[in-house]
């Protein structure tokens, strides 16, 4: 049975993944009730583990103390449940598909190579369908990785369905669901999964191995 995470850890984790966000976004990304997320974020701010900024864009962000607390909680979670190596193995499998995902995102945005590359205006339905088919192959490879992660930690259960939903929206003709940053597009969720794995394993993005 996958190991659960307590709501406070999940809210810290959601804020770490989003970077800067209000309670609804934090709640959505980790599957916590929005009312509970608001309460926990207020508690974190009172403990100076998070800060809140008001203005044209308002939201919470982790303080340095909050980032340290989050890192320790995730490390303790891996060791307490004995799943560090299982998560690390899944992360290595994720990396084998990460380059493919970056390549297909580039193909979605640009046509051609090097100096001959032009912006893909999505006027060629056959070209777009071929790129989406490539993404489908990538998704077929990453879904088992998501399942392996979920077998270790319950908080990973949301990634597979969210990626599948984004792919379904793409196949249904909504092009925004490929790479658009302000919605849970395929690339947005993939990036969050990547950040999740790095944060969970305590790896700096600039220091990870490229496979």
DOTORLO-57067 format. One record per residue: chain; z, y, x of N, C-alpha, C in turn; residue number from 1. Coordinates in steps of 0.001 Angstrom, whole numbers, plus 500000, padded with zeros to 6 digits. Each point is the difference from the previous one (the first is absolute). Example, Ala and Ser with C-alpha at 12.3 -4.5 7.8 and 13.67 -1.06 7.14 Angstrom:
# residues 2
+-------+--------+---------+--------+--------+----------+---------+--------+---------+--------+------+
! chain !   n_up ! n_north ! n_east !  ca_up ! ca_north ! ca_east !   c_up ! c_north ! c_east ! resi !
+-------+--------+---------+--------+--------+----------+---------+--------+---------+--------+------+
!     A ! 507800 !  494310 ! 513190 ! 500000 !   501190 !  499110 ! 500000 !  501200 ! 500900 !    1 !
!     A ! 499280 !  501050 ! 499650 ! 500060 !   501190 !  500820 ! 500730 !  501090 ! 499230 !    2 !
+-------+--------+---------+--------+--------+----------+---------+--------+---------+--------+------+
END
This chain:
# residues 211
+-------+--------+---------+--------+--------+----------+---------+--------+---------+--------+------+
! chain !   n_up ! n_north ! n_east !  ca_up ! ca_north ! ca_east !   c_up ! c_north ! c_east ! resi !
+-------+--------+---------+--------+--------+----------+---------+--------+---------+--------+------+
!     A ! 500000 !  498796 ! 500855 ! 500000 !   501204 !  499145 ! 500000 !  501241 ! 500881 !    1 !
!     A ! 499101 !  500953 ! 499753 ! 499966 !   501203 !  500852 ! 501278 !  500808 ! 499907 !    2 !
!     A ! 500368 !  500612 ! 501124 ! 501241 !   500766 !  500069 ! 499824 !  501359 ! 499330 !    3 !
!     A ! 500944 !  500387 ! 499132 ! 499912 !   501313 !  499344 ! 500525 !  501109 ! 500907 !    4 !
!     A ! 499592 !  501226 ! 499714 ! 500531 !   501189 !  500674 ! 500797 !  500799 ! 498978 !    5 !
!     A ! 501106 !  500601 ! 500431 ! 500786 !   500794 !  499063 ! 499276 !  501312 ! 499695 !    6 !
!     A ! 500257 !  500603 ! 498835 ! 499268 !   501208 !  499587 ! 500096 !  501149 ! 501003 !    7 !
!     A ! 501157 !  500181 ! 500621 ! 500131 !   501103 !  500960 ! 499042 !  499802 ! 501175 !    8 !
!     A ! 499941 !  498771 ! 500511 ! 499068 !   499717 !  501094 ! 498561 !  500218 ! 499547 !    9 !
!     A ! 499691 !  499578 ! 498779 ! 498642 !   500176 !  499487 ! 499627 !  501473 ! 499897 !   10 !
!     A ! 500925 !  500830 ! 499541 ! 499703 !   501429 !  499868 ! 499824 !  500635 ! 501377 !   11 !
!     A ! 500854 !  499656 ! 500949 ! 499804 !   500469 !  501367 ! 498629 !  499563 ! 500519 !   12 !
!     A ! 499654 !  498759 ! 499714 ! 498735 !   499447 !  500475 ! 498817 !  500701 ! 499335 !   13 !
!     A ! 500097 !  500217 ! 498695 ! 498927 !   500693 !  499301 ! 499781 !  501401 ! 500531 !   14 !
!     A ! 501085 !  500689 ! 500314 ! 499880 !   501354 !  500533 ! 499421 !  499971 ! 501408 !   15 !
!     A ! 500359 !  498983 ! 500772 ! 499417 !   499849 !  501336 ! 498493 !  499773 ! 499910 !   16 !
!     A ! 499563 !  499197 ! 499034 ! 498571 !   499711 !  499857 ! 499214 !  501211 ! 499509 !   17 !
!     A ! 500568 !  500742 ! 499049 ! 499303 !   501153 !  499444 ! 500086 !  501213 ! 500919 !   18 !
!     A ! 501074 !  500104 ! 500774 ! 500162 !   501125 !  500919 ! 500613 !  501208 ! 499330 !   19 !
!     A ! 499411 !  500415 ! 498892 ! 500465 !   501172 !  499252 ! 499624 !  499767 ! 498554 !   20 !
!     A ! 500994 !  499906 ! 499129 ! 499672 !   499620 !  498622 ! 501139 !  500320 ! 499055 !   21 !
!     A ! 499647 !  500103 ! 498726 ! 500980 !   500100 !  498933 ! 500396 !  498587 ! 499569 !   22 !
!     A ! 501025 !  499926 ! 499177 ! 500540 !   498711 !  499579 ! 498965 !  499074 ! 499351 !   23 !
!     A ! 499105 !  500492 ! 499102 ! 499050 !   499072 !  499369 ! 499118 !  499258 ! 501000 !   24 !
!     A ! 499531 !  500691 ! 501033 ! 499142 !   499355 !  500998 ! 500774 !  498980 ! 500804 !   25 !
!     A ! 501241 !  500326 ! 500347 ! 500848 !   499059 !  500740 ! 500268 !  498770 ! 499144 !   26 !
!     A ! 500335 !  500231 ! 498724 ! 500290 !   498891 !  499095 ! 498791 !  499087 ! 499836 !   27 !
!     A ! 498806 !  500601 ! 499881 ! 498791 !   499220 !  499763 ! 499659 !  499108 ! 501184 !   28 !
!     A ! 500157 !  500515 ! 501212 ! 499530 !   499258 !  501165 ! 500877 !  498792 ! 500313 !   29 !
!     A ! 501279 !  500037 ! 499603 ! 500884 !   498870 !  500297 ! 500525 !  499287 ! 498756 !   30 !
!     A ! 499604 !  500451 ! 498818 ! 500360 !   499305 !  498789 ! 501434 !  500183 ! 499552 !   31 !
!     A ! 500536 !  501202 ! 500219 ! 501354 !   500328 !  499555 ! 499903 !  500855 ! 498738 !   32 !
!     A ! 500951 !  499849 ! 499094 ! 500044 !   500841 !  498816 ! 500073 !  501465 ! 500405 !   33 !
!     A ! 499216 !  500837 ! 499333 ! 499906 !   501410 !  500387 ! 501337 !  500724 ! 499885 !   34 !
!     A ! 500760 !  499726 ! 498959 ! 501309 !   500647 !  499837 ! 500930 !  499604 ! 501145 !   35 !
!     A ! 499967 !  498725 ! 500356 ! 500833 !   499541 !  501115 ! 499542 !  500610 ! 501319 !   36 !
!     A ! 498682 !  500125 ! 500174 ! 499475 !   500604 !  501218 ! 500462 !  501450 ! 500130 !   37 !
!     A ! 499975 !  500750 ! 498892 ! 500459 !   501389 !  500037 ! 501462 !  500084 ! 500419 !   38 !
!     A ! 500823 !  499126 ! 499443 ! 501424 !   500002 !  500325 ! 500234 !  499644 ! 501465 !   39 !
!     A ! 499296 !  498998 ! 500483 ! 500177 !   499579 !  501385 ! 499477 !  501051 ! 500974 !   40 !
!     A ! 498904 !  500656 ! 499663 ! 499485 !   501063 !  500856 ! 500997 !  501156 ! 500084 !   41 !
!     A ! 500637 !  500327 ! 498872 ! 501027 !   501046 !  500011 ! 501161 !  499594 ! 500892 !   42 !
!     A ! 500401 !  498726 ! 499938 ! 501077 !   499513 !  500858 ! 499605 !  500076 ! 501474 !   43 !
!     A ! 498770 !  499621 ! 500300 ! 499529 !   500054 !  501386 ! 499991 !  501434 ! 500521 !   44 !
!     A ! 499609 !  500936 ! 499141 ! 500017 !   501411 !  500398 ! 501430 !  500467 ! 500244 !   45 !
!     A ! 500943 !  499562 ! 499158 ! 501396 !   500380 !  500175 ! 500567 !  499439 ! 501299 !   46 !
!     A ! 499479 !  498850 ! 500421 ! 500450 !   499372 !  501242 ! 499221 !  500504 ! 501220 !   47 !
!     A ! 499093 !  500941 ! 499773 ! 499148 !   500580 !  501042 ! 499091 !  498951 ! 500649 !   48 !
!     A ! 499665 !  498991 ! 499218 ! 499013 !   499014 !  500433 ! 498610 !  500363 ! 499496 !   49 !
!     A ! 499940 !  500891 ! 499031 ! 498741 !   500537 !  499487 ! 500201 !  501485 ! 499727 !   50 !
!     A ! 498923 !  500737 ! 499993 ! 500054 !   501422 !  499655 ! 498956 !  500273 ! 498930 !   51 !
!     A ! 500215 !  501054 ! 499222 ! 499089 !   500347 !  498917 ! 499443 !  501383 ! 500258 !   52 !
!     A ! 498686 !  500119 ! 499871 ! 499334 !   501283 !  500197 ! 499340 !  500418 ! 498707 !   53 !
!     A ! 500270 !  501218 ! 499580 ! 499388 !   500547 !  498796 ! 498916 !  500990 ! 500385 !   54 !
!     A ! 499007 !  500133 ! 499157 ! 498899 !   500917 !  500254 ! 498774 !  499556 ! 499243 !   55 !
!     A ! 498838 !  500401 ! 500493 ! 498745 !   499612 !  499343 ! 499885 !  498477 ! 499929 !   56 !
!     A ! 500451 !  499348 ! 501067 ! 500121 !   498544 !  500004 ! 501469 !  499676 ! 500286 !   57 !
!     A ! 500653 !  499366 ! 499057 ! 501413 !   499676 !  500137 ! 500175 !  498507 ! 500200 !   58 !
!     A ! 501068 !  499642 ! 500708 ! 500261 !   498581 !  500178 ! 501072 !  499726 ! 501015 !   59 !
!     A ! 500336 !  498733 ! 500117 ! 500987 !   499521 !  500958 ! 499306 !  499506 ! 501265 !   60 !
!     A ! 500721 !  500038 ! 501102 ! 499560 !   499376 !  501235 ! 501224 !  499493 ! 500739 !   61 !
!     A ! 499837 !  498979 ! 500812 ! 501126 !   499490 !  500776 ! 500347 !  500946 ! 501129 !   62 !
!     A ! 501276 !  500171 ! 500254 ! 500456 !   500713 !  501186 ! 499975 !  499019 ! 501177 !   63 !
!     A ! 500165 !  500488 ! 501243 ! 500096 !   499064 !  501131 ! 501086 !  498951 ! 499800 !   64 !
!     A ! 501144 !  500414 ! 499427 ! 501066 !   499034 !  499722 ! 499551 !  498986 ! 498956 !   65 !
!     A ! 499224 !  500457 ! 499010 ! 499485 !   499096 !  498980 ! 499013 !  498995 ! 500567 !   66 !
!     A ! 499150 !  500448 ! 500910 ! 499042 !   499084 !  500630 ! 500732 !  498945 ! 500819 !   67 !
!     A ! 501051 !  500422 ! 500695 ! 500778 !   499041 !  500793 ! 500711 !  498995 ! 499102 !   68 !
!     A ! 500574 !  500491 ! 498894 ! 500660 !   499119 !  499037 ! 499012 !  499004 ! 499414 !   69 !
!     A ! 498837 !  500481 ! 499626 ! 498967 !   499137 !  499436 ! 499589 !  498921 ! 500992 !   70 !
!     A ! 499762 !  500377 ! 501253 ! 499578 !   499033 !  501015 ! 501056 !  498920 ! 500200 !   71 !
!     A ! 501261 !  500400 ! 500023 ! 501075 !   499022 !  500189 ! 500105 !  499053 ! 498808 !   72 !
!     A ! 499882 !  500536 ! 498791 ! 500082 !   499164 !  498804 ! 498886 !  498956 ! 499980 !   73 !
!     A ! 498776 !  500403 ! 500370 ! 498889 !   499053 !  499984 ! 500160 !  498939 ! 501082 !   74 !
!     A ! 500479 !  500406 ! 501168 ! 500236 !   499023 !  501065 ! 501081 !  499009 ! 499591 !   75 !
!     A ! 501084 !  500513 ! 499417 ! 501083 !   499124 !  499537 ! 499505 !  499038 ! 498923 !   76 !
!     A ! 499117 !  500491 ! 499124 ! 499474 !   499178 !  498921 ! 499211 !  498814 ! 500552 !   77 !
!     A ! 499160 !  500243 ! 500990 ! 499229 !   498921 !  500616 ! 500915 !  498941 ! 500602 !   78 !
!     A ! 501010 !  500452 ! 500723 ! 500889 !   499057 !  500683 ! 500917 !  499275 ! 499019 !   79 !
!     A ! 500480 !  500711 ! 498986 ! 500917 !   499393 !  499031 ! 499324 !  498855 ! 499251 !   80 !
!     A ! 498716 !  500162 ! 499705 ! 499287 !   498975 !  499239 ! 499176 !  499067 ! 500893 !   81 !
!     A ! 500011 !  500236 ! 501308 ! 499304 !   499119 !  500925 ! 498495 !  499989 ! 499847 !   82 !
!     A ! 499414 !  501153 ! 499698 ! 498561 !   500046 !  499728 ! 499233 !  500876 ! 500996 !   83 !
!     A ! 500643 !  500381 ! 501078 ! 499323 !   500905 !  500948 ! 498697 !  499395 ! 500511 !   84 !
!     A ! 500036 !  498746 ! 500453 ! 498799 !   499400 !  500566 ! 498924 !  499784 ! 498938 !   85 !
!     A ! 500412 !  499665 ! 498774 ! 499016 !   499800 !  498931 ! 499277 !  501304 ! 499682 !   86 !
!     A ! 500739 !  501111 ! 499944 ! 499378 !   501298 !  499730 ! 499118 !  500408 ! 501183 !   87 !
!     A ! 500471 !  499737 ! 501229 ! 499206 !   500345 !  501180 ! 498696 !  499206 ! 500029 !   88 !
!     A ! 500058 !  498737 ! 499599 ! 498784 !   499179 !  499968 ! 499019 !  500522 ! 498960 !   89 !
!     A ! 500514 !  500395 ! 498837 ! 499131 !   500567 !  498966 ! 499395 !  501321 ! 500461 !   90 !
!     A ! 500789 !  500790 ! 500713 ! 499500 !   501265 !  500544 ! 498841 !  499756 ! 500966 !   91 !
!     A ! 500129 !  498988 ! 500849 ! 498915 !   499704 !  500931 ! 498737 !  499583 ! 499253 !   92 !
!     A ! 500159 !  499271 ! 498903 ! 498829 !   499640 !  499186 ! 499409 !  501227 ! 499315 !   93 !
!     A ! 500869 !  500907 ! 499583 ! 499519 !   501260 !  499418 ! 499123 !  500747 ! 501006 !   94 !
!     A ! 500443 !  500051 ! 501247 ! 499240 !   500745 !  501007 ! 498601 !  499441 ! 500214 !   95 !
!     A ! 499827 !  498694 ! 499800 ! 498667 !   499423 !  500192 ! 499009 !  500498 ! 498956 !   96 !
!     A ! 500490 !  500538 ! 498874 ! 499119 !   500535 !  498961 ! 499986 !  501520 ! 499972 !   97 !
!     A ! 500898 !  500639 ! 500749 ! 500114 !   501462 !  499918 ! 498733 !  500698 ! 500491 !   98 !
!     A ! 499426 !  499513 ! 501089 ! 498762 !   500599 !  500497 ! 498864 !  499867 ! 499003 !   99 !
!     A ! 499957 !  498850 ! 499311 ! 498968 !   499798 !  498978 ! 500152 !  501020 ! 498868 !  100 !
!     A ! 501253 !  500259 ! 499620 ! 500238 !   500966 !  498919 ! 499560 !  501390 ! 500421 !  101 !
!     A ! 500320 !  500386 ! 501231 ! 499588 !   501317 !  500487 ! 498479 !  500109 ! 500042 !  102 !
!     A ! 499333 !  498926 ! 500425 ! 498532 !   500010 !  500067 ! 499379 !  500147 ! 498616 !  103 !
!     A ! 500554 !  499286 ! 499013 ! 499392 !   500054 !  498665 ! 500277 !  501348 ! 499338 !  104 !
!     A ! 501136 !  500612 ! 500318 ! 500262 !   501346 !  499479 ! 499015 !  501006 ! 500581 !  105 !
!     A ! 499687 !  499845 ! 501291 ! 499006 !   500872 !  500629 ! 498635 !  499798 ! 499354 !  106 !
!     A ! 499651 !  498736 ! 499735 ! 498711 !   499701 !  499369 ! 499930 !  500590 ! 498592 !  107 !
!     A ! 501144 !  500104 ! 499336 ! 500028 !   500585 !  498653 ! 499765 !  501506 ! 500049 !  108 !
!     A ! 500466 !  500625 ! 501056 ! 499916 !   501455 !  500107 ! 498750 !  500479 ! 500715 !  109 !
!     A ! 499467 !  499178 ! 500925 ! 498835 !   500381 !  500801 ! 498970 !  498884 ! 500008 !  110 !
!     A ! 498733 !  500387 ! 500056 ! 498911 !   499040 !  500144 ! 499327 !  500235 ! 501329 !  111 !
!     A ! 499769 !  498925 ! 500744 ! 499403 !   500119 !  501315 ! 501057 !  500041 ! 501082 !  112 !
!     A ! 499539 !  500053 ! 501251 ! 500900 !   499965 !  501146 ! 499796 !  501209 ! 500898 !  113 !
!     A ! 501072 !  500388 ! 500676 ! 499918 !   501046 !  501008 ! 499418 !  501295 ! 499474 !  114 !
!     A ! 499057 !  500564 ! 500778 ! 499383 !   501271 !  499622 ! 499131 !  499885 ! 498752 !  115 !
!     A ! 499643 !  498768 ! 499623 ! 499156 !   499805 !  498829 ! 500807 !  499852 ! 498708 !  116 !
!     A ! 501316 !  500030 ! 500104 ! 500848 !   499795 !  498822 ! 499906 !  501191 ! 499057 !  117 !
!     A ! 499945 !  499699 ! 498711 ! 499975 !   501039 !  498966 ! 501048 !  499648 ! 498949 !  118 !
!     A ! 500451 !  501002 ! 499284 ! 500992 !   499766 !  498957 ! 499406 !  499118 ! 498901 !  119 !
!     A ! 500743 !  499012 ! 499601 ! 499572 !   499148 !  498890 ! 500222 !  500745 ! 498689 !  120 !
!     A ! 498912 !  500351 ! 499343 ! 500107 !   500738 !  498738 ! 500085 !  499070 ! 498788 !  121 !
!     A ! 500056 !  498698 ! 500261 ! 500173 !   498980 !  498956 ! 498857 !  499997 ! 498981 !  122 !
!     A ! 498834 !  500425 ! 500465 ! 498827 !   499958 !  499124 ! 499290 !  498648 ! 500062 !  123 !
!     A ! 500341 !  499189 ! 501009 ! 499376 !   498690 !  500179 ! 500984 !  498935 ! 499512 !  124 !
!     A ! 499794 !  499545 ! 498781 ! 500938 !   499047 !  499397 ! 500031 !  498679 ! 500763 !  125 !
!     A ! 498860 !  499569 ! 500552 ! 499963 !   498733 !  500728 ! 500824 !  500102 ! 501286 !  126 !
!     A ! 499886 !  501130 ! 500677 ! 500782 !   500197 !  501227 ! 501495 !  499969 ! 499676 !  127 !
!     A ! 500411 !  500749 ! 498982 ! 501418 !   500040 !  499638 ! 500499 !  498621 ! 499587 !  128 !
!     A ! 499185 !  499262 ! 499261 ! 500411 !   498662 !  499570 ! 500216 !  499082 ! 501194 !  129 !
!     A ! 499155 !  500147 ! 501023 ! 500148 !   499172 !  501199 ! 501289 !  500347 ! 500738 !  130 !
!     A ! 500351 !  501286 ! 500049 ! 501238 !   500402 !  500677 ! 501212 !  499498 ! 499211 !  131 !
!     A ! 499944 !  500097 ! 498687 ! 501112 !   499509 !  499177 ! 500135 !  498480 ! 500145 !  132 !
!     A ! 498863 !  499303 ! 500148 ! 500054 !   498553 !  500229 ! 500704 !  499690 ! 501318 !  133 !
!     A ! 499753 !  500815 ! 501022 ! 500703 !   499820 !  501277 ! 501500 !  500216 ! 499819 !  134 !
!     A ! 500350 !  501005 ! 499213 ! 501415 !   500236 !  499730 ! 500611 !  498814 ! 499254 !  135 !
!     A ! 499241 !  499408 ! 499098 ! 500477 !   498824 !  499286 ! 500309 !  498849 ! 500947 !  136 !
!     A ! 499167 !  499822 ! 501027 ! 500249 !   498957 !  501000 ! 501288 !  500296 ! 500770 !  137 !
!     A ! 500214 !  501277 ! 500325 ! 501220 !   500388 !  500705 ! 501218 !  499740 ! 499120 !  138 !
!     A ! 499873 !  500343 ! 498722 ! 501119 !   499791 !  499083 ! 500332 !  498519 ! 499879 !  139 !
!     A ! 498973 !  499164 ! 499966 ! 500246 !   498558 !  499918 ! 500770 !  499499 ! 501211 !  140 !
!     A ! 499805 !  500675 ! 501151 ! 500722 !   499615 !  501203 ! 501406 !  500559 ! 500064 !  141 !
!     A ! 500230 !  501168 ! 499385 ! 501317 !   500636 !  500119 ! 500958 !  499541 ! 498907 !  142 !
!     A ! 499501 !  499537 ! 498874 ! 500890 !   499557 !  498923 ! 500942 !  498883 ! 500450 !  143 !
!     A ! 499535 !  498994 ! 500755 ! 500942 !   498988 !  500485 ! 501061 !  500574 ! 500936 !  144 !
!     A ! 499646 !  501034 ! 500760 ! 500981 !   500651 !  500874 ! 501077 !  500668 ! 499151 !  145 !
!     A ! 499576 !  500651 ! 498917 ! 500968 !   500624 !  499091 ! 500916 !  498940 ! 499380 !  146 !
!     A ! 499442 !  498852 ! 499674 ! 500809 !   498924 !  499435 ! 501007 !  499481 ! 501017 !  147 !
!     A ! 499596 !  499875 ! 501258 ! 500913 !   499549 !  501050 ! 501140 !  501003 ! 500187 !  148 !
!     A ! 499670 !  501277 ! 499958 ! 501033 !   501026 !  500127 ! 500973 !  499939 ! 498829 !  149 !
!     A ! 499458 !  499795 ! 498804 ! 500847 !   499917 !  498813 ! 500921 !  498790 ! 500055 !  150 !
!     A ! 499550 !  498921 ! 500631 ! 500850 !   498824 !  500165 ! 501233 !  500315 ! 500849 !  151 !
!     A ! 499890 !  501020 ! 500863 ! 501114 !   500383 !  500869 ! 500870 !  501072 ! 499368 !  152 !
!     A ! 499381 !  501086 ! 499519 ! 500743 !   501129 !  499435 ! 499388 !  500393 ! 498665 !  153 !
!     A ! 500812 !  500049 ! 498978 ! 499527 !   500269 !  498648 ! 499314 !  501350 ! 499879 !  154 !
!     A ! 500391 !  500984 ! 500831 ! 499418 !   501340 !  499872 ! 498509 !  500041 ! 500348 !  155 !
!     A ! 499477 !  498939 ! 500587 ! 498569 !   499972 !  500299 ! 499150 !  499537 ! 498812 !  156 !
!     A ! 500635 !  499637 ! 498893 ! 499269 !   499406 !  498888 ! 498993 !  500950 ! 499364 !  157 !
!     A ! 500157 !  501303 ! 500174 ! 499150 !   500957 !  499288 ! 498651 !  500215 ! 500677 !  158 !
!     A ! 499893 !  499674 ! 501286 ! 498773 !   500355 !  500717 ! 498777 !  499222 ! 499524 !  159 !
!     A ! 500104 !  498698 ! 499854 ! 498847 !   499216 !  499576 ! 499440 !  500457 ! 498664 !  160 !
!     A ! 500830 !  500100 ! 498954 ! 499485 !   500475 !  498712 ! 499456 !  501426 ! 500046 !  161 !
!     A ! 500621 !  500873 ! 500766 ! 499514 !   501384 !  500067 ! 498634 !  500055 ! 500682 !  162 !
!     A ! 499811 !  499231 ! 501072 ! 498692 !   499945 !  500655 ! 498956 !  499413 ! 499054 !  163 !
!     A ! 500367 !  498947 ! 499289 ! 499059 !   499378 !  499055 ! 499625 !  500973 ! 498890 !  164 !
!     A ! 500959 !  500784 ! 499532 ! 499716 !   500981 !  498946 ! 499012 !  501054 ! 500497 !  165 !
!     A ! 500214 !  500505 ! 501217 ! 499078 !   501001 !  500554 ! 498592 !  499428 ! 500124 !  166 !
!     A ! 499900 !  498746 ! 500447 ! 498690 !   499366 !  500132 ! 499341 !  499828 ! 498635 !  167 !
!     A ! 500777 !  499629 ! 499001 ! 499451 !   499867 !  498643 ! 499463 !  501333 ! 499485 !  168 !
!     A ! 500730 !  501077 ! 500274 ! 499533 !   501320 !  499565 ! 498679 !  500357 ! 500687 !  169 !
!     A ! 499888 !  499663 ! 501268 ! 498752 !   500242 !  500733 ! 498853 !  499207 ! 499391 !  170 !
!     A ! 500251 !  498734 ! 499782 ! 498959 !   499145 !  499427 ! 499608 !  500465 ! 498608 !  171 !
!     A ! 500923 !  500698 ! 499331 ! 499703 !   500540 !  498681 ! 499248 !  501320 ! 500034 !  172 !
!     A ! 499725 !  500515 ! 501202 ! 499175 !   501194 !  500128 ! 500728 !  501278 ! 500354 !  173 !
!     A ! 501319 !  499955 ! 500229 ! 500752 !   501208 !  500355 ! 500105 !  500090 ! 501517 !  174 !
!     A ! 499105 !  500764 ! 500606 ! 499900 !   500064 !  501459 ! 501232 !  500593 ! 500683 !  175 !
!     A ! 500785 !  500771 ! 499269 ! 501185 !   500615 !  500604 ! 500980 !  498960 ! 500527 !  176 !
!     A ! 499945 !  498799 ! 499457 ! 501009 !   499000 !  500340 ! 499741 !  499284 ! 501316 !  177 !
!     A ! 499015 !  500457 ! 500752 ! 499756 !   499442 !  501328 ! 500879 !  500709 ! 501035 !  178 !
!     A ! 499829 !  501315 ! 500153 ! 500686 !   500701 !  501094 ! 500715 !  501280 ! 499593 !  179 !
!     A ! 499948 !  500403 ! 498735 ! 500592 !   501285 !  499630 ! 501493 !  500023 ! 500317 !  180 !
!     A ! 500474 !  501015 ! 500732 ! 501393 !   499984 !  500474 ! 501050 !  500329 ! 498957 !  181 !
!     A ! 499682 !  500718 ! 498949 ! 501022 !   500468 !  499065 ! 500257 !  499035 ! 498848 !  182 !
!     A ! 499373 !  498832 ! 500021 ! 500253 !   498963 !  499005 ! 500273 !  498703 ! 500759 !  183 !
!     A ! 500539 !  498962 ! 499331 ! 500220 !   498716 !  500688 ! 498695 !  499234 ! 500194 !  184 !
!     A ! 499081 !  500613 ! 500760 ! 498721 !   499370 !  500305 ! 500234 !  498818 ! 500950 !  185 !
!     A ! 498951 !  499226 ! 500218 ! 500142 !   498830 !  500872 ! 500468 !  500425 ! 501386 !  186 !
!     A ! 499377 !  501020 ! 500553 ! 500382 !   500452 !  501335 ! 501421 !  500547 ! 500017 !  187 !
!     A ! 500410 !  500725 ! 498947 ! 501357 !   500547 !  499931 ! 501032 !  498874 ! 500042 !  188 !
!     A ! 499784 !  498958 ! 499210 ! 500953 !   498892 !  499952 ! 499986 !  499229 ! 501310 !  189 !
!     A ! 498822 !  499798 ! 500576 ! 499898 !   499307 !  501292 ! 500781 !  500775 ! 501061 !  190 !
!     A ! 499847 !  501312 ! 500008 ! 500716 !   500836 !  500965 ! 501509 !  499859 ! 499799 !  191 !
!     A ! 500451 !  499978 ! 498737 ! 501425 !   499836 !  499720 ! 500496 !  498642 ! 500486 !  192 !
!     A ! 499203 !  498952 ! 499788 ! 500386 !   498675 !  500490 ! 500109 !  499994 ! 501517 !  193 !
!     A ! 499049 !  500641 ! 500657 ! 500036 !   500086 !  501457 ! 501275 !  500732 ! 500457 !  194 !
!     A ! 500274 !  501147 ! 499384 ! 501209 !   500742 !  500335 ! 501258 !  499180 ! 499714 !  195 !
!     A ! 499977 !  499257 ! 498906 ! 501136 !   499156 !  499626 ! 500277 !  498975 ! 501091 !  196 !
!     A ! 498968 !  499331 ! 500472 ! 500162 !   498983 !  501034 ! 500503 !  500610 ! 501308 !  197 !
!     A ! 499440 !  501140 ! 500372 ! 500442 !   500667 !  501219 ! 501472 !  500396 ! 499904 !  198 !
!     A ! 500366 !  500615 ! 498871 ! 501384 !   500432 !  499822 ! 500949 !  498811 ! 499965 !  199 !
!     A ! 499614 !  498939 ! 499307 ! 500855 !   498827 !  499872 ! 500257 !  499353 ! 501354 !  200 !
!     A ! 498974 !  499938 ! 500835 ! 500112 !   499340 !  501299 ! 500393 !  500959 ! 501114 !  201 !
!     A ! 500159 !  501286 ! 499681 ! 500408 !   500973 !  501005 ! 498954 !  500254 ! 501057 !  202 !
!     A ! 498725 !  500026 ! 499591 ! 498894 !   500213 !  500933 ! 499428 !  501398 ! 499802 !  203 !
!     A ! 499847 !  500740 ! 501076 ! 499342 !   501299 !  499919 ! 498501 !  499789 ! 499887 !  204 !
!     A ! 499347 !  500754 ! 499125 ! 498562 !   499803 !  499755 ! 499193 !  500092 ! 501299 !  205 !
!     A ! 500343 !  500919 ! 500879 ! 499256 !   500164 !  501238 ! 500215 !  498891 ! 501004 !  206 !
!     A ! 500979 !  499122 ! 499730 ! 500323 !   498941 !  500954 ! 499582 !  498608 ! 499509 !  207 !
!     A ! 499403 !  499931 ! 498808 ! 499672 !   498676 !  499480 ! 498781 !  499435 ! 500681 !  208 !
!     A ! 499949 !  498686 ! 500000 ! 498874 !   499295 !  500588 ! 498789 !  500110 ! 499085 !  209 !
!     A ! 498829 !  500181 ! 500581 ! 498773 !   500050 !  499224 ! 499310 !  498644 ! 500127 !  210 !
!     A ! 499776 !  499340 ! 498866 ! 499382 !   498684 !  499991 ! 498546 !  500082 ! 499547 !  211 !
+-------+--------+---------+--------+--------+----------+---------+--------+---------+--------+------+
END
